[in-house]
Amino acid sequence: MSNAITTIVAIATPMGRGGIGIIRLSGKQALSVAKTLSHKENFQARSPQLCTWKDAAGELIDSGLVLYFPAPASYTGEDVVELQGHGSPVLLHALLRRCIDLGCMMAEPGAFTRRAVENGCMDLSQAEAVIACIDATTERAGKQAQKHLAGDFGRKIESLMHSLTGVLAHVEACLDFPEEEIPELFLTQLRDRLDKKLCQPMQSMLAASTFGERLFSGASVAIVGAPNVGKSSVLNLLAGRNRAIVSDIPGTTRDILEVDFEVHGIPIRLIDTAGLRDSSDIIEQEGMRRAKQAASVADVVVFLADVLREDTWAYDGHYDIGVLNKCDLLEEPLHTTPENTLLLSAHTGEGLNNLLDALAKILGEKVTDGEDVFVTHERHRIAIQEAEKHIQIAMPMLLKEEMLDLAALELRSAWSALGEIIGIGDVEYILDRIFSEFCIGK
């Protein structure tokens, strides 16, 4: 646990110059430090007050606003003060040094949010959502992070734990009164409740976890194929700008070209590769080697071919989506195409939505009415998998009275696994790992 007696301080705005720079203090001395800096005695809660801040010799450091949030109704649950001055790194560090001289301790990464968890202002899943809000690179990821921060995911876990507690209480009661005959129907009902109220919801959460995690981790998509099938044109189409050079000359793309965009809210690193063909050109051979390497590690491989050139339709490697480009040049519909192949025109954009939908599906997209809250963190997924495993073990045990004690042990283990997600139980070892990912000042 952190030393709650110590008042911590840190610069809360990003490094570099800016219009505004914020220094945050949290702890019992936060208000007294603000008074000493500002030479003022009265600060009204949550009401910004214009102040000047001076050093020990009375020389002006900077001027700006002071915001005071008294405990317990603050971010950390302690007295919190924000000094909002000019965004000069020189002025901010001078003000920071003055706060340290007045008795504050420099905050470690995540120290403010860690205190919020320890003081009961948020659970562990909400704390992880703080860094997710900072790291979100798409609007959809940002909305998911906000749902987690608002406690939607934590309440979902608490609901599962509540259902599990009810079943466990019945099992414990059966063990406490062994002389009572237990109807077989009662035990069957307990097993069915576990399946309906716990296993099925957790399996749905796990099924959506691939998409949820990729909202933040992103994915790589490599485009492979023969020269002149339009790989660079497709990259430009997906990127929404002319990022790659497009030419009728075979072998124009000789190295890996990467561009970022998003598919249904998933951040994507799109990789354009050199055309694959027989070539004696040493540079082109190296480009093709890199193309194959990129395809081998990509999350999704899109094989692109020219709809008018059947000699480009064959690819000896693995791919996830096949695309026949230049369909706008077809004079009549194709009678046969390779299985699971999409038609596309990089020139007109025809078929683009079908390609985006196919990418999103492979990346595990889950769409629900009103956008449900998803598992977005590996730690949460592993905990849910662990809980579901213990429940699956316990379910057949419930049908045998002599195994009820073992079933109870499995259900307690499941409860503990779920509890780790929101910080119930002995989870001190998790805290250091979580907050090591935070930035200073948060």
C-alpha positions in Angstrom: 0.0 0.0 0.0 1.1 3.6 -0.6 1.9 5.9 2.2 -1.3 7.9 2.5 0.3 10.3 5.0 2.6 11.6 2.3 1.3 14.4 0.0 2.3 13.6 -3.6 2.8 16.0 -6.5 3.4 15.7 -10.3 3.0 17.5 -13.5 -0.3 16.1 -15.0 0.0 17.5 -18.5 2.1 16.0 -21.3 5.8 16.9 -21.8 6.5 19.9 -24.0 5.1 23.4 -24.5 1.4 24.1 -24.3 -1.2 26.8 -23.5 -1.8 25.3 -20.1 0.2 23.2 -17.7 -1.2 21.5 -14.6 0.4 20.4 -11.4 -1.6 18.0 -9.3 -1.2 17.5 -5.5 -3.0 14.9 -3.4 -2.8 14.4 0.4 -3.3 16.1 3.7 -0.8 18.9 3.0 -2.1 19.7 -0.5 -4.2 22.7 0.6 -1.5 24.1 3.0 1.0 23.9 0.2 -1.4 25.8 -2.1 -1.9 28.4 0.6 1.9 28.9 1.1 2.5 29.1 -2.7 -0.3 31.6 -3.2 -0.1 33.6 0.1 -3.8 33.1 0.5 -5.8 31.5 3.3 -9.2 30.8 1.8 -9.9 28.5 -1.1 -13.5 27.6 -1.9 -14.1 24.0 -2.9 -14.4 23.4 -6.6 -14.2 27.1 -7.4 -11.2 28.3 -9.5 -9.3 31.2 -8.0 -6.7 33.3 -9.7 -3.4 33.3 -7.9 0.3 34.1 -8.3 2.8 31.5 -7.0 6.1 32.5 -5.5 9.3 30.8 -4.4 10.9 30.9 -1.0 12.5 34.3 -1.7 9.2 35.8 -2.7 10.1 35.9 -6.4 7.3 35.2 -8.9 7.3 31.7 -10.4 4.0 31.8 -12.4 0.3 32.8 -12.2 -2.8 30.8 -12.9 -5.8 29.1 -11.3 -6.0 27.0 -8.2 -8.7 24.4 -7.9 -9.3 22.7 -4.5 -11.2 19.3 -4.2 -11.6 18.4 -0.5 -11.7 14.8 0.7 -13.5 12.5 0.2 -15.2 13.8 -2.9 -12.1 14.0 -5.1 -10.3 11.8 -7.6 -8.1 10.2 -5.0 -10.4 10.4 -2.0 -7.9 12.7 -0.4 -7.6 16.5 -0.5 -6.6 17.3 -4.1 -5.3 20.6 -5.5 -4.6 21.5 -9.1 -2.4 24.4 -10.0 -3.2 25.4 -13.6 -0.5 27.6 -15.0 1.2 28.3 -18.3 2.4 25.3 -20.2 6.1 26.2 -20.1 8.3 23.2 -19.0 10.6 25.7 -17.3 7.9 27.3 -15.2 6.2 24.0 -14.4 9.4 22.4 -13.1 10.2 25.4 -11.1 6.7 25.2 -9.5 7.1 21.4 -9.0 10.4 21.9 -7.2 8.8 24.5 -4.9 6.0 22.0 -4.0 8.7 19.4 -3.2 10.6 21.9 -1.1 7.3 22.5 0.9 7.2 18.8 1.8 5.5 17.0 -1.1 6.9 13.8 -2.6 7.3 13.3 -6.3 4.5 10.9 -7.4 5.4 7.6 -9.1 3.5 6.5 -12.3 -0.1 5.8 -11.5 0.2 7.1 -7.9 -3.0 9.2 -8.0 -5.2 6.5 -9.5 -3.7 3.9 -7.1 -4.7 6.0 -4.1 -8.2 6.3 -5.7 -8.4 2.5 -5.7 -7.0 2.1 -2.2 -9.5 4.7 -0.9 -12.5 3.0 -2.5 -13.1 5.7 -5.2 -12.9 3.1 -8.0 -12.3 -0.6 -8.5 -9.4 -2.2 -10.3 -11.2 -2.5 -13.6 -12.0 1.3 -13.5 -8.3 2.0 -12.7 -7.3 0.1 -15.8 -9.9 2.0 -17.8 -8.1 5.3 -16.9 -5.1 4.2 -18.9 -7.4 2.8 -21.6 -9.0 6.3 -22.0 -5.5 7.8 -22.4 -4.4 5.1 -24.9 -7.6 4.9 -27.0 -6.8 5.6 -30.7 -10.3 5.3 -32.1 -13.6 6.7 -31.1 -15.1 3.3 -30.5 -12.2 2.3 -28.3 -12.7 5.6 -26.4 -16.4 4.9 -25.8 -15.5 1.4 -24.5 -12.9 2.8 -22.1 -15.5 5.3 -20.8 -18.0 2.5 -20.2 -15.4 0.7 -18.1 -14.4 3.9 -16.3 -18.1 4.5 -15.5 -18.2 1.1 -13.8 -20.4 -0.7 -16.4 -17.9 -3.6 -16.7 -17.4 -3.8 -12.9 -21.1 -4.0 -12.3 -21.3 -6.8 -14.8 -18.7 -8.8 -12.9 -20.4 -8.0 -9.6 -23.6 -9.4 -11.0 -21.9 -12.6 -11.9 -20.4 -12.8 -8.4 -23.8 -12.2 -6.8 -25.3 -15.1 -8.8 -22.3 -17.3 -7.8 -22.7 -16.3 -4.2 -26.3 -17.4 -4.2 -25.5 -20.9 -5.5 -22.5 -21.2 -3.2 -24.7 -20.3 -0.2 -27.1 -23.2 -1.1 -24.2 -25.6 -1.4 -22.6 -24.5 1.9 -26.0 -24.9 3.6 -26.2 -28.5 2.3 -22.8 -29.2 3.8 -23.7 -27.5 7.1 -26.7 -29.8 7.5 -25.6 -33.2 6.3 -28.4 -35.0 8.1 -31.0 -33.3 5.8 -31.9 -35.2 2.7 -31.1 -33.2 -0.4 -33.7 -33.6 -3.2 -32.0 -34.5 -6.5 -34.2 -31.9 -8.3 -32.7 -29.1 -6.0 -29.2 -30.0 -7.0 -30.1 -30.2 -10.7 -31.6 -26.7 -10.4 -28.4 -25.4 -8.8 -26.4 -26.8 -11.7 -28.8 -25.3 -14.3 -28.6 -21.9 -12.5 -24.8 -22.0 -12.8 -25.1 -22.8 -16.5 -27.7 -20.1 -17.2 -26.6 -17.3 -14.9 -22.8 -17.8 -15.1 -21.4 -20.1 -17.8 -23.5 -18.8 -20.6 -22.9 -15.1 -19.9 -19.2 -15.6 -19.3 -18.9 -17.6 -22.6 -20.6 -14.7 -24.4 -18.1 -12.3 -22.8 -15.2 -14.4 -23.8 -16.5 -14.7 -27.4 -16.4 -10.9 -27.7 -13.0 -10.5 -25.9 -11.0 -10.9 -29.1 -12.7 -7.8 -30.6 -12.6 -6.0 -27.3 -8.9 -6.4 -26.8 -8.2 -5.5 -30.4 -10.0 -2.2 -29.9 -6.9 -1.2 -28.0 -4.1 -3.6 -29.2 -5.0 -3.1 -32.9 -4.1 -5.5 -35.7 -1.8 -5.8 -38.7 -3.2 -6.5 -42.2 -0.8 -7.4 -45.0 -1.7 -7.2 -48.7 0.0 -9.7 -50.9 -0.2 -10.7 -54.5 1.5 -10.5 -57.9 2.8 -7.2 -59.3 0.3 -4.8 -60.9 -2.8 -6.3 -59.3 -3.5 -3.0 -57.5 -2.1 -3.6 -54.0 -0.9 0.0 -53.7 -4.1 1.3 -55.0 -6.1 -0.7 -52.5 -3.8 0.6 -49.7 -4.5 4.2 -50.8 -8.2 3.4 -51.0 -8.3 2.0 -47.5 -6.1 4.8 -46.1 -8.2 7.5 -47.7 -5.2 9.2 -49.2 -2.4 8.7 -51.8 0.2 7.1 -49.5 1.7 4.6 -52.0 3.1 5.2 -55.4 0.9 3.7 -58.1 2.4 2.8 -61.5 1.8 0.4 -64.4 5.5 -0.6 -64.1 5.8 -4.0 -62.5 7.9 -4.0 -59.3 7.2 -0.4 -58.3 6.8 -1.4 -54.7 10.1 -2.9 -53.5 9.9 -2.4 -49.8 7.3 -2.7 -47.0 5.0 0.3 -46.8 2.8 0.8 -43.7 -0.1 3.1 -43.1 -2.6 3.4 -40.1 -6.3 3.5 -40.4 -9.3 1.9 -38.7 -11.9 -0.8 -39.5 -15.1 -0.5 -37.5 -13.2 1.1 -34.6 -10.3 -1.3 -34.6 -6.9 0.4 -35.2 -5.2 -1.2 -38.2 -1.6 -1.2 -39.4 -2.0 -1.8 -43.1 1.1 -3.3 -44.9 1.6 -3.0 -48.6 4.2 -5.5 -49.9 6.3 -6.0 -53.0 4.7 -8.0 -55.8 5.4 -11.7 -55.8 6.9 -13.1 -59.1 10.0 -14.7 -60.5 12.7 -12.1 -60.7 16.5 -12.0 -61.0 16.6 -8.4 -59.6 18.4 -8.6 -56.2 16.5 -5.6 -54.8 13.2 -7.0 -55.9 14.0 -10.4 -54.5 14.7 -8.8 -51.1 11.4 -6.9 -51.3 9.6 -10.2 -51.9 11.4 -11.8 -49.0 10.2 -9.0 -46.8 6.7 -9.3 -48.2 6.6 -13.0 -47.2 8.0 -12.2 -43.8 5.3 -9.5 -43.2 2.6 -11.9 -44.3 3.9 -14.6 -41.9 3.5 -12.3 -38.8 0.4 -10.3 -39.8 -2.9 -10.8 -38.0 -4.8 -10.9 -41.3 -3.5 -11.6 -44.8 -5.4 -10.2 -47.8 -4.5 -11.9 -51.1 -5.1 -9.5 -54.0 -5.4 -10.6 -57.6 -6.4 -9.0 -60.9 -9.9 -10.1 -62.0 -8.9 -10.0 -65.6 -5.7 -12.1 -65.2 -6.3 -15.6 -64.0 -2.5 -16.1 -63.8 -2.6 -13.9 -60.7 -5.3 -15.9 -58.9 -2.9 -18.5 -57.4 -1.1 -18.0 -54.1 0.9 -20.7 -52.4 0.8 -19.2 -48.9 -1.9 -18.8 -46.3 -4.4 -16.0 -46.6 -7.6 -15.0 -44.8 -9.4 -12.9 -47.5 -9.2 -13.3 -51.2 -9.9 -10.2 -53.3 -10.3 -9.8 -57.1 -9.5 -6.2 -58.0 -10.4 -4.1 -61.0 -14.0 -5.4 -61.2 -15.0 -2.1 -62.8 -13.2 -3.3 -66.0 -15.4 -6.5 -66.3 -17.5 -6.4 -69.5 -19.7 -9.2 -68.2 -20.2 -10.9 -64.8 -17.8 -13.6 -63.8 -19.3 -17.1 -64.0 -16.8 -18.6 -61.5 -14.5 -17.2 -58.9 -12.3 -18.8 -56.3 -14.1 -19.7 -53.1 -14.7 -17.0 -50.5 -13.4 -14.3 -52.8 -14.6 -10.7 -52.9 -14.8 -8.4 -55.9 -13.4 -4.9 -55.6 -12.5 -1.9 -57.6 -9.8 0.2 -56.1 -10.6 2.8 -58.8 -14.3 3.3 -58.0 -14.5 2.0 -54.4 -17.0 -0.7 -55.4 -16.9 -3.6 -52.9 -15.0 -1.6 -50.3 -17.6 -2.0 -47.6 -17.7 -5.8 -48.2 -13.9 -5.9 -47.7 -14.1 -3.8 -44.5 -16.9 -6.0 -43.1 -14.9 -9.1 -43.9 -11.9 -7.6 -42.1 -14.0 -6.7 -39.1 -15.5 -10.2 -38.9 -12.1 -11.9 -39.0 -10.9 -9.5 -36.2 -13.7 -10.7 -34.0 -16.1 -7.7 -34.3 -19.2 -8.0 -32.1 -22.1 -5.6 -32.7 -24.9 -5.5 -30.2 -27.9 -3.1 -29.7 -26.6 -0.1 -27.9 -23.0 -1.4 -28.0 -22.5 -3.7 -25.0 -19.5 -3.4 -22.7 -16.7 -5.8 -23.8 -13.8 -7.5 -22.2 -10.9 -5.3 -23.3 -8.0 -6.4 -21.2 -6.1 -9.6 -21.2 -6.0 -9.8 -17.4 -9.8 -9.7 -17.3 -10.1 -12.4 -20.0 -7.8 -14.7 -18.2 -9.7 -14.3 -14.9 -13.0 -15.0 -16.6 -11.6 -18.1 -18.3 -10.3 -19.3 -14.9 -13.7 -18.7 -13.2 -15.6 -20.5 -16.0 -13.2 -23.4 -15.8 -13.8 -23.9 -12.1 -17.6 -23.6 -12.6 -17.5 -26.2 -15.4 -15.7 -28.6 -13.0 -18.1 -27.9 -10.2 -21.3 -28.5 -12.2 -21.2 -32.3 -12.5 -20.1 -32.5 -8.9 -23.4 -30.9 -7.8 -25.3 -34.0 -8.8 -23.4 -36.2 -6.3 -23.9 -35.4 -2.6 -20.6 -37.0 -1.7 -18.8 -34.4 -3.9 -20.5 -31.3 -2.7 -17.5 -30.2 -0.6 -15.3 -30.4 -3.7 -17.9 -28.4 -5.7 -17.9 -25.8 -3.0 -14.1 -25.5 -3.3 -14.3 -25.0 -7.1 -17.1 -22.4 -6.7 -15.0 -20.5 -4.2 -12.1 -20.5 -6.6 -14.3 -19.2 -9.3 -15.6 -16.4 -7.0 -12.0 -15.4 -6.2 -11.0 -15.3 -9.9 -13.8 -12.9 -10.6 -13.0 -10.9 -7.6 -9.5 -10.2 -8.8 -10.9 -8.3 -11.7 -12.5 -5.6 -9.5 -10.0 -5.8 -6.6 -11.9 -8.0 -4.1 -9.6 -10.3 -2.2 -5.8 -10.4 -1.8 -4.8 -8.6 -5.0 -1.9 -6.5 -3.8 0.4 -8.3 -6.2 -1.7 -7.0 -9.1 -1.4 -3.4 -8.1 2.3 -2.9 -9.0 1.8 -4.4 -12.4 -1.2 -2.3 -13.3 0.1 1.0 -12.2 3.5 0.5 -13.8 1.7 1.1 -17.1 0.5 4.6 -16.0 2.0 7.9 -16.8 3.3 10.2 -14.0 0.6 12.6 -12.9 -2.3 10.1 -13.3 
